[in-house]
Amino acid sequence: MTNAICGTHHLRRAARTASDRASEQALFGISALLFAASVAATIAGSVSMSAMGEMPMPGGWTLSMAWLLMCGQTWPGAAASFLGMWIVMMAAMMLPSLAPMLWRYRRAVGLTGETRLGLLTALVGVGYFFVWAVLGLATFPLGAVLAAVAMQQPALARAVPLAVGALVLMAGALQLTRWKARRLACCRQAPGCARLLPADAGTAWRYGLRLGLHCSYCCAGLTAILLVTGIMNLWAMAFVATAITAERLAPAGERVARAIGAVIVGAGVVLLVQAAGLG
């Protein structure tokens, strides 16, 4: 009888292990499909935006059409279009580093015996991208206002290249600070104490929100670079996505972040010199 009970226990554990493995593979498979789809959509959006052209501005720079109304478009429609583009772009840039965090969350919560791991993990992901969506909603009106001011004030428009260089320089310097190191450590250690959290939908949603907030803090400088160098610039997006993924997943993430910061500081100096007419 004892041998039969032990045999049944081992079979159940083996079946549960196989099921967990299949579920984890599904998580990474879905993440890979979403990443591929978001990359394709981002490239298509960038090509479409490039086809519309850019507006030459005083000071030798060009204004992206992402901040302007298209023919027949309303401001709510423009905001909705920007938000869709923003979410797709963020999915393309963040999914490579988010997927391992979702996997760790799933394993941690799975230790509690919870069986709704797919639902809870999905809620964490939705909460995470909800934070980025809110940031996108806040970014669009700010960018639209600044674009309108630049078009109406040529003197201010001529100062934009200097401002861009200064912002890039500050973003690089931010990568070198202890504040950045603390934010990065928080992201790299997620899910941390997730196994101690109640395994319910509300907690998963709030955990996703916290994860998104921590990530947005950590990526503040890199996101700023993306905004000031061209919201649909594929090269800028590729650089930012690679930097975010490398500093999150590389074994020596803090050193990687500092190295990225040094490169960005150098780029900021070059932009400042060019803007000052010395390059």
N, C-alpha and C positions, 0 to 999 in steps of 0.2 A: 504493500500500500504506500509506504514512504517513497519507494522508488518511482511509483506511478505519479505521486504528487509532485516530486522533484522534476520528473520528466515533463509534466504539464506546465510547471512553472518555467522551465527552460524554454519550452516551445513558445509560450506566451511572450517571454522576454525577447526571444529571437524575432518573433513576428512584430513586436513593438519596435525593435531596433531597425528592422527592414522598413517598416512603415515610416519611422522618423527619417531614415536616410532618403527614402523616396520623396518625402515632404520637403526636405532640405534641398534636394536636387530640383524640385519644382520651384522653390523660392528663387534659386539662382537662375533657373531657366526663364522664369517670368521676368526677373530683373534684366536679364540679357536681352529679351525681346523688347521690353519697354525702352531699354537704353538704345537699341538699334533703331527703333521707331522714332524716338525723340531726336537722335542724331540726324536721321534722314529728314525729319520735319524741320529741324533747325537749319540744315543746309539749304533745303528748299526755300525756307523763309528768307534766308540771307541772300540767296540768288534773286528772289523776287524783289527784295528791298533794293538790291544793287541795280536791278533793271529800272527802277524808278529814278535812279540818279540821286545825287546829293547836292545841296545848295551851297555854292561857294560863298564864303563869308570874309569880311575884312580881317586881315591878319594871316591869310593864307591857309585857312582850314575849311573844312566842309561840314555842313550840318546834316545829320542823318534825318531822313524822312520819317523815322519812327516817332519823332516828337511833333510832327505836323499833321494837320488834317488833310486827308486825300479828298479829291473832288467828290462832292455829294455825301461826305462822311460827317457824322455828328460827333461831338466830344464823347458821349457815352459809348458810341460805336468804336471810336478810336481807342478809348480806354479798354474796352473788351478785347479788341484786336491785340493791343499791347500785352494785356494780361495773358491771353492765350499763348502768344509768342514767348513771353517771359517764363511761364510755367514749363513749356516744352524745352526751352533753353536750359532752365535750371535742372530739369530731369536729366538732360544729356550730360550736364557737368557734375551733378551730385550723386547720381546712381552708382558709379563705380566705388565711391567711398561709403555710400549709405548701405549698400547690400550686405557687406560684412557686419555692420552694426545691427541690421535687422536679423541676421543669422545668429549673432550672439544673443540678442534679446530673445529670440525664439528658443534657443537652447536653455537659457537661464530660466525662463518661465516654464519650460517643459519639465524642469526638475521638480516643480510643484505638483506635477500630476495633471496639469491642465490639458484638456484635449482639443480646445478650440484655438490651436496655435495659429492656423492660417488666418482666421478672422482677426485675432489680436495683433498679429504681425502687420496685416493690411491696415488696421486702424493706426498703428504707430506710423506707418509710411504716409498715410493720408494726413495725419496731424503734422508731420514733418513738413510736407509740401504746402500745407495750409499756411504755415508761417511765412514761407517764401512767397506765396500768393499775396498775402497781406503786404509784404514789403514791396512787391511789384505794384500793387495799387497805390502805395504811398509814393513810389518812385515816379510814376508816369506824370502826375500833375506837376511835380517839382521840375522834371525835365522839360515839360511843355512850357511852363512859365519862364524858365531860364532861356529856352529857345526863342520865345517871343521877345524877351528883353534884349537878347543878342541881336535879333533882326531889327529892332527899333533903335538900338544904341550902338552905332558903329565903333565908338571909342571903347565901349565895353567888349565888343566882339573882338577887337584887336588884342585885348588882354587875355583872351581865352587860352591861346597856346601857352602863355606863362602860367596860367592857373592850372592847366592840365599837367605841365611839368612839375609844378609844386605838389599837386595831389599825388602824382605817381611817386615822387620822392618821399612824401609822408607815408604813403602806403608801404613802400619798401622799408622805411624806418620802423613802422609798426611791426613788421615781421621779426624785428630784432629785439623786441621788448619782452620783459617778463610777463606782461599782461597777455601777450600773444602765446607765450609758452604755457601759461596756465589754462587758457582757453583751448589750446590744442591738446593738452593732456586730458582735459575733460572729455573732448570728443574721442580721443584714442582709447580711453578707458571705458566708454559706453559699451554695454548697458550698465556697468558698475554693479549696483545692488538690485538689479531688476528682479532677481529671484526672491527678494524680500517684499516685492510689491504685490498687492492683491491682483490676481489674474482675472480681471474683469474689463469690459469694454471701456468704461469711463476712465479707468486708470491707464489703459493702453493709449487712449486718445491724449490724455494729459502728458503721458510720457513722450509721445511723438511731438507734442508742442514744445516740451522742454528741450528735446533733442534738436528740433529746428531752431529754437532760440540760441542754444549754445553754438550750433553750426553757423548761424548768421553772424554772431559775434566774432567767431574765429575767422570767418571769411570776409570780414568787413573791408579790410584793405584790398584784397584781391577782387572783390565785387566792385569796389570803387574804381579800380583800374579798368574793369570791363566797361563800366558806364562812361568813363571819360575818354576812352580810346575808341569807342564805337560799339553801340549796343548789339549790332549784328555783324561785327567784325569776326570772321571765322578764325583768324590767326590769334586774336585776343582771347576768344573763347577756348581755343585749343590750349593756349598757354595757361589760362586760369584753371581749366579742368585738370590739366596735368599736374599743376602745382598743388591743387587741393588734394588730389588723389595721392600724390607722392608724400606729402607731409602727414597725411592720415595713416597711410598703410606701410610706408617704409619703416624698417627696424629702428632707424635713428631719426624719427620724425622731427624732433626739435632742431637737429643740425640741418636737416633738409630745409626746414622753414627758414632758418637763418641764411642758408646759401641762396634760397630763392629771394629773400629780402635783399641780399647784397646785389644780386643781378638787377632787381627792380630799382634799387637806389642808383645804380649806374645808369640805367635807362632814364630815370628821372633827371639826372644831371645832364645827360645828352639832350633831352627834350628842352630843358631850361636854356642850355647854351644855344640851341637852334632857335628857340623862341626869342632870345635876346639878340639874335642876328650875328652871333659870334661863331656859329658853326659853318 
